[in-house]
Amino acid sequence: MYENFFKALGEPTRLRIIRLLAQKELCVCELEEILNISQPRVSQHLKVLKQARLVKERRKGTKRYCRLDRDSCQKTLLSFMNYMGFSLEEEKRFCSAKSG
């Protein structure tokens, strides 16, 4: 879960997309223009961001509009902070329970 989230944010273009979508909802064609990259490349980046639950998309006619999924981002970050608070003993028990 965390791996996909942080991996999606680890690529500079995707991070720029997230920063843009944090400001307002944008059409894919607007992202193409702002980022100066092709529609297939924008779509590929958006696919990764959607799989990581960072971005939501809606269609209006033939256009696709994207926005930051603030609720999902907040939940993932809060969950990650809780995970970081586990003691090493809790981590060992957690890993043992998953593998056994």
C-alpha positions in Angstrom: 0.0 0.0 0.0 2.6 2.5 1.0 5.0 1.4 -1.7 2.6 2.4 -4.5 1.7 5.6 -2.8 5.3 6.8 -2.3 6.6 5.3 -5.6 3.9 7.4 -7.5 5.1 10.5 -5.7 8.8 9.7 -6.4 8.7 10.6 -10.1 9.1 14.4 -10.8 6.4 14.7 -13.5 3.8 12.9 -11.3 4.8 15.1 -8.4 4.2 18.2 -10.6 0.8 16.8 -11.6 -0.2 16.3 -7.9 0.9 19.8 -7.1 -1.2 21.2 -10.0 -4.3 19.1 -9.0 -3.9 20.2 -5.4 -4.7 23.7 -6.7 -7.7 22.8 -8.9 -9.3 20.2 -11.1 -7.8 20.0 -14.5 -8.7 18.4 -17.8 -6.1 16.0 -19.3 -5.7 18.4 -22.2 -4.8 21.2 -19.8 -2.2 19.0 -18.1 -0.7 18.2 -21.6 -0.4 21.9 -22.3 1.0 22.9 -18.8 3.5 20.1 -18.7 4.3 20.2 -22.4 4.1 16.4 -22.8 2.0 14.2 -25.0 -1.5 12.9 -24.1 -0.3 9.3 -23.8 2.4 10.3 -21.3 0.0 12.3 -19.3 -2.5 9.4 -19.3 0.3 6.9 -18.2 1.2 9.2 -15.3 -2.4 9.6 -14.3 -2.9 5.8 -14.4 -0.1 5.4 -11.8 -1.5 8.2 -9.7 -5.0 6.7 -9.8 -3.7 3.2 -8.9 -2.0 4.8 -5.9 -5.3 6.4 -5.0 -3.9 9.9 -5.3 -6.1 11.1 -8.1 -9.8 10.8 -9.0 -11.1 11.2 -12.5 -14.4 12.1 -14.0 -15.6 12.3 -17.6 -17.7 15.0 -19.1 -18.4 14.3 -22.7 -15.2 13.4 -24.3 -13.0 15.1 -21.7 -11.5 13.6 -18.6 -11.1 15.9 -15.6 -8.8 15.0 -12.7 -8.5 16.1 -9.1 -6.4 15.3 -6.1 -8.1 12.7 -3.9 -7.6 14.5 -0.7 -9.5 12.1 1.5 -7.5 9.1 0.3 -4.2 11.0 0.6 -5.0 12.0 4.1 -6.0 8.5 5.2 -2.9 7.0 3.7 -0.6 9.5 5.3 -2.3 9.1 8.7 -2.1 5.4 8.4 1.6 5.7 7.5 2.3 7.9 10.5 0.6 5.3 12.7 2.7 2.6 11.1 5.8 4.6 11.8 4.8 4.7 15.5 4.9 0.9 15.9 7.5 -0.3 18.2 10.0 -2.8 16.8 8.4 -5.5 18.9 5.0 -4.8 17.4 6.6 -4.9 13.9 8.1 -8.3 14.6 4.7 -9.7 15.8 2.9 -8.1 12.8 5.4 -9.6 10.3 5.3 -13.1 12.1 1.4 -13.1 12.0 1.4 -12.3 8.2 3.9 -15.0 7.3 2.7 -17.7 9.6 
